[in-house]
Amino acid sequence: MSSSVLPTGLPAKVGVLGGGRMGAGIAHAFLVNGSDVVVVERDDASAQAARERAESSAATSIERGAAEGDLDEIVSRLTVSVDHADLGDRRLVVEAVPEDRDLKVASLRGVEERLAPGAVLASNTSSLSVSGLADELARPEDFLGLHFFNPIPASTLIEVVIGRRTRPELVEQARTWVEGLGKTAVVVNDAPGFASSRLGVGIALEAMRMVEEGVASAEDIDNAMVLGYKHPTGPLRTTDIVGLDVRLRIAEYLHETLGERFAPPRVLREKVTRGELGRKTGQGFFDWS
């Protein structure tokens, strides 16, 4: 592509570090909107799995009429790799590795040293301090949070998280990218849990305590929020979809930074210990088998 920016305002060349459910979803979002995307994974098997996720997601979107274009043309713009060097010509790279601070810092540093001046690096973190991650980088002014929501193809929200050292003009640039993806930006200043995770996890933890105390069943608690407050999915079913292990890590971080109101309930710890992690294992607060 001759231009570094598409007519939609999206970067023509985008990278995604990590090709799991979230990373593949991020790749899908840019692919169906015209970007050339490189996904980097840790090994060949993971890279192939990332390709299959992204291609399957694109095919489903086209079949449902949620995306336009020819599938072969779309997937021709997808490259999967195990080499960070393949991200060197990207104008935007979104990190989507698991929610572990040390892993994210190592991953972000490994990408940043290969990016050209002016290229933007973003993290899909759902709770970790964007400013804290930026402090570990050589170019913190070119770094921000882009928090996508699962399932990415259906979600219309992206949380744009501004770090303490993020350059101001990057905020409007990020808004343009979100609009180019057909989604809505919510801009928040860096704080533990941002807006979405802080509120979403807070509600979910209280729902778990209600289960633990025998107030009502998981199904009835979720129905109260779906029918009474118009939540598309209840807090406990959402927890199953996100993953109980993921929710536990976020809760532990919020507990550490914001205090006792985010203390993980016993029922959450016990389920994670038993391997009941939600939809991905077939059992969480609901039976997914």
C-alpha positions as CSV (number, residue, x, y, z in Angstrom):
1,M,0.0,0.0,0.0
2,S,1.4,3.4,-1.0
3,S,-0.1,5.3,1.9
4,S,0.6,4.7,5.6
5,V,-3.0,5.6,6.3
6,L,-6.2,4.2,4.8
7,P,-9.2,6.4,3.8
8,T,-10.9,5.3,7.1
9,G,-8.0,6.8,9.1
10,L,-6.7,3.4,10.1
11,P,-3.0,2.6,9.8
12,A,-2.4,0.6,6.6
13,K,0.1,-1.6,8.5
14,V,-0.9,-3.0,11.9
15,G,0.8,-5.5,14.2
16,V,-0.7,-7.6,16.9
17,L,1.5,-9.3,19.5
18,G,-0.3,-12.4,20.8
19,G,-2.8,-14.4,18.8
20,G,-5.1,-15.8,21.4
21,R,-8.8,-15.0,21.6
22,M,-8.3,-11.3,22.1
23,G,-5.3,-11.0,19.7
24,A,-7.0,-12.8,16.9
25,G,-10.1,-10.6,17.5
26,I,-8.0,-7.5,17.3
27,A,-6.4,-8.8,14.0
28,H,-9.9,-9.5,12.7
29,A,-11.1,-6.0,13.4
30,F,-8.3,-4.4,11.5
31,L,-8.4,-6.9,8.6
32,V,-12.1,-6.5,7.8
33,N,-11.6,-2.8,7.8
34,G,-8.7,-2.8,5.2
35,S,-5.5,-3.0,7.2
36,D,-2.5,-5.3,6.4
37,V,-2.0,-7.2,9.7
38,V,1.0,-9.1,11.1
39,V,0.3,-11.3,14.2
40,V,3.3,-12.5,16.1
41,E,3.1,-15.6,18.4
42,R,5.6,-17.5,20.5
43,D,5.8,-20.6,18.4
44,D,4.7,-22.1,15.1
45,A,1.7,-24.0,16.6
46,S,0.4,-20.9,18.3
47,A,0.9,-18.9,15.2
48,Q,-1.1,-21.3,13.1
49,A,-3.9,-21.4,15.7
50,A,-3.9,-17.6,15.6
51,R,-4.3,-17.7,11.8
52,E,-7.2,-20.1,12.1
53,R,-9.0,-18.0,14.7
54,A,-8.7,-14.8,12.7
55,E,-9.7,-16.4,9.4
56,S,-12.7,-18.1,11.0
57,S,-13.8,-14.9,12.6
58,A,-13.6,-13.0,9.3
59,A,-15.5,-15.7,7.5
60,T,-18.3,-15.6,10.2
61,S,-18.5,-11.8,10.0
62,I,-18.9,-12.0,6.2
63,E,-21.5,-14.8,6.4
64,R,-23.6,-12.8,8.9
65,G,-23.3,-9.6,6.9
66,A,-21.3,-7.8,9.6
67,A,-18.4,-7.3,7.3
68,E,-18.1,-6.7,3.6
69,G,-15.5,-7.9,1.1
70,D,-14.0,-11.0,-0.3
71,L,-12.7,-13.5,2.2
72,D,-9.7,-14.5,0.1
73,E,-8.7,-10.9,-0.3
74,I,-9.1,-10.2,3.4
75,V,-7.0,-13.1,4.6
76,S,-4.4,-12.4,2.0
77,R,-3.5,-9.3,4.1
78,L,-2.9,-11.5,7.2
79,T,0.6,-12.7,8.1
80,V,1.4,-14.8,11.1
81,S,4.9,-15.0,12.4
82,V,7.1,-16.0,15.4
83,D,9.6,-13.2,14.7
84,H,9.3,-9.8,16.4
85,A,11.3,-8.3,13.5
86,D,8.3,-8.7,11.3
87,L,6.6,-5.9,13.2
88,G,9.4,-3.5,12.3
89,D,7.4,-1.7,9.5
90,R,4.1,-1.5,11.4
91,R,2.7,2.0,12.2
92,L,0.6,0.6,15.1
93,V,1.3,-2.5,17.2
94,V,-1.3,-3.7,19.8
95,E,0.1,-6.0,22.5
96,A,-2.4,-8.7,23.5
97,V,-0.4,-11.2,25.7
98,P,-1.8,-12.6,29.0
99,E,-2.5,-10.2,31.8
100,D,0.8,-10.6,33.6
101,R,2.9,-7.4,34.1
102,D,6.3,-8.9,33.7
103,L,5.3,-10.7,30.5
104,K,3.7,-7.5,29.2
105,V,6.8,-5.4,30.0
106,A,9.2,-7.9,28.3
107,S,6.9,-8.2,25.3
108,L,6.4,-4.4,24.9
109,R,10.2,-3.8,25.1
110,G,10.9,-6.5,22.6
111,V,8.5,-4.9,20.1
112,E,9.4,-1.2,20.8
113,E,13.1,-1.7,20.0
114,R,12.1,-2.8,16.5
115,L,9.6,-0.1,15.7
116,A,10.4,3.0,13.5
117,P,10.3,6.5,15.1
118,G,6.7,7.7,15.4
119,A,5.2,4.3,15.4
120,V,2.6,3.7,18.1
121,L,2.6,0.9,20.6
122,A,-0.6,0.0,22.5
123,S,-1.5,-2.5,25.2
124,N,-4.8,-4.3,25.4
125,T,-4.5,-4.6,29.1
126,S,-7.8,-4.6,31.0
127,S,-6.5,-3.4,34.3
128,L,-2.7,-2.8,34.6
129,S,-1.4,0.7,34.8
130,V,-0.7,2.1,31.4
131,S,1.6,4.8,33.0
132,G,3.4,2.0,34.8
133,L,4.0,0.0,31.6
134,A,5.0,3.2,29.8
135,D,7.7,3.9,32.5
136,E,9.4,0.7,31.4
137,L,9.7,1.9,27.7
138,A,12.1,4.1,25.9
139,R,9.3,6.1,24.1
140,P,6.5,6.4,26.6
141,E,5.0,9.3,24.7
142,D,4.1,6.9,21.8
143,F,2.3,4.4,24.1
144,L,-1.3,4.1,25.3
145,G,-3.9,1.6,26.2
146,L,-6.4,0.2,23.6
147,H,-8.7,-2.0,25.6
148,F,-10.9,-4.1,23.3
149,F,-13.9,-6.1,24.6
150,N,-14.7,-9.7,24.1
151,P,-16.1,-10.8,21.7
152,I,-14.4,-8.2,19.6
153,P,-16.4,-8.7,16.4
154,A,-19.7,-8.0,18.2
155,S,-18.5,-5.4,20.7
156,T,-18.9,-1.7,19.8
157,L,-16.6,-0.4,22.6
158,I,-12.9,0.3,22.8
159,E,-11.5,1.9,25.9
160,V,-8.7,4.4,25.1
161,V,-6.5,4.7,28.1
162,I,-4.2,7.7,28.4
163,G,-1.0,7.3,30.3
164,R,0.7,10.1,32.2
165,R,3.3,10.6,29.5
166,T,1.1,9.8,26.4
167,R,1.5,12.7,23.9
168,P,-1.9,14.6,23.6
169,E,-2.3,14.3,19.8
170,L,-2.2,10.5,20.2
171,V,-5.6,10.7,21.9
172,E,-7.4,12.1,18.8
173,Q,-5.4,9.7,16.6
174,A,-6.7,6.8,18.7
175,R,-10.3,8.1,18.4
176,T,-9.9,8.1,14.6
177,W,-8.7,4.5,14.7
178,V,-11.7,3.4,16.8
179,E,-14.1,5.2,14.5
180,G,-12.4,3.5,11.5
181,L,-13.1,0.1,13.1
182,G,-16.8,1.0,13.4
183,K,-16.7,1.2,17.2
184,T,-17.1,3.9,19.9
185,A,-14.2,5.2,22.0
186,V,-14.4,5.8,25.7
187,V,-11.4,7.9,26.8
188,V,-10.2,7.5,30.3
189,N,-7.2,8.7,32.2
190,D,-5.0,5.9,33.6
191,A,-6.3,4.5,36.9
192,P,-6.5,1.0,38.3
193,G,-9.1,-0.9,36.3
194,F,-9.8,2.1,34.1
195,A,-13.6,2.6,33.9
196,S,-14.9,-0.6,32.4
197,S,-12.9,-3.2,34.4
198,R,-13.4,-1.3,37.6
199,L,-17.1,-1.2,37.3
200,G,-17.6,-4.6,35.6
201,V,-15.4,-6.5,38.1
202,G,-17.0,-4.6,41.0
203,I,-20.4,-5.8,40.0
204,A,-19.2,-9.3,39.3
205,L,-17.5,-9.7,42.6
206,E,-20.7,-8.6,44.5
207,A,-22.7,-11.1,42.4
208,M,-20.2,-13.8,43.4
209,R,-20.6,-12.9,47.1
210,M,-24.4,-13.2,46.7
211,V,-23.9,-16.7,45.3
212,E,-21.6,-17.5,48.1
213,E,-24.1,-16.3,50.7
214,G,-27.0,-18.1,49.1
215,V,-28.9,-15.0,48.3
216,A,-30.0,-16.4,44.9
217,S,-28.8,-18.7,42.1
218,A,-26.3,-17.6,39.6
219,E,-29.0,-17.7,36.9
220,D,-31.4,-15.6,38.9
221,I,-28.8,-13.0,39.8
222,D,-27.8,-12.7,36.1
223,N,-31.5,-12.5,35.1
224,A,-32.0,-9.6,37.6
225,M,-29.3,-7.6,35.8
226,V,-30.3,-8.6,32.3
227,L,-34.1,-7.9,32.8
228,G,-33.9,-5.2,35.4
229,Y,-30.9,-3.2,34.2
230,K,-30.8,-4.2,30.5
231,H,-27.3,-5.8,30.7
232,P,-26.9,-7.9,27.6
233,T,-25.3,-10.6,29.7
234,G,-25.3,-11.0,33.4
235,P,-22.1,-10.5,35.5
236,L,-21.6,-14.2,36.3
237,R,-22.1,-15.4,32.7
238,T,-19.8,-12.6,31.5
239,T,-17.2,-13.8,34.1
240,D,-17.5,-17.3,32.6
241,I,-17.0,-15.9,29.1
242,V,-14.0,-13.8,30.1
243,G,-12.5,-16.6,32.3
244,L,-12.5,-16.9,36.0
245,D,-8.7,-17.0,36.1
246,V,-8.6,-13.7,34.2
247,R,-11.2,-12.1,36.6
248,L,-9.2,-13.4,39.6
249,R,-6.0,-11.7,38.4
250,I,-7.8,-8.5,37.8
251,A,-9.5,-8.6,41.2
252,E,-6.2,-9.3,42.9
253,Y,-4.6,-6.3,41.2
254,L,-7.6,-4.0,42.1
255,H,-7.6,-5.3,45.7
256,E,-3.9,-4.4,45.9
257,T,-4.4,-1.0,44.5
258,L,-7.9,0.1,45.5
259,G,-8.5,-1.8,48.7
260,E,-10.8,-4.3,50.4
261,R,-13.9,-3.7,48.2
262,F,-12.2,-5.6,45.5
263,A,-11.1,-8.6,47.6
264,P,-11.7,-11.8,45.6
265,P,-14.6,-13.9,47.1
266,R,-13.8,-17.4,48.3
267,V,-16.0,-19.0,45.7
268,L,-13.9,-17.4,42.9
269,R,-10.6,-18.7,44.3
270,E,-12.1,-22.1,44.9
271,K,-13.4,-22.4,41.4
272,V,-10.1,-21.3,39.9
273,T,-8.2,-23.8,42.1
274,R,-10.5,-26.6,40.8
275,G,-9.9,-25.6,37.2
276,E,-13.5,-24.3,36.7
277,L,-12.5,-21.4,34.6
278,G,-15.7,-20.8,32.7
279,R,-16.6,-21.4,29.1
280,K,-13.1,-22.5,28.0
281,T,-13.1,-25.4,30.5
282,G,-16.8,-26.2,30.2
283,Q,-17.6,-25.2,33.8
284,G,-17.7,-22.0,35.8
285,F,-20.7,-20.4,37.4
286,F,-22.6,-22.1,34.6
287,D,-22.3,-25.5,32.8
288,W,-20.9,-24.9,29.3
289,S,-20.3,-28.6,28.4
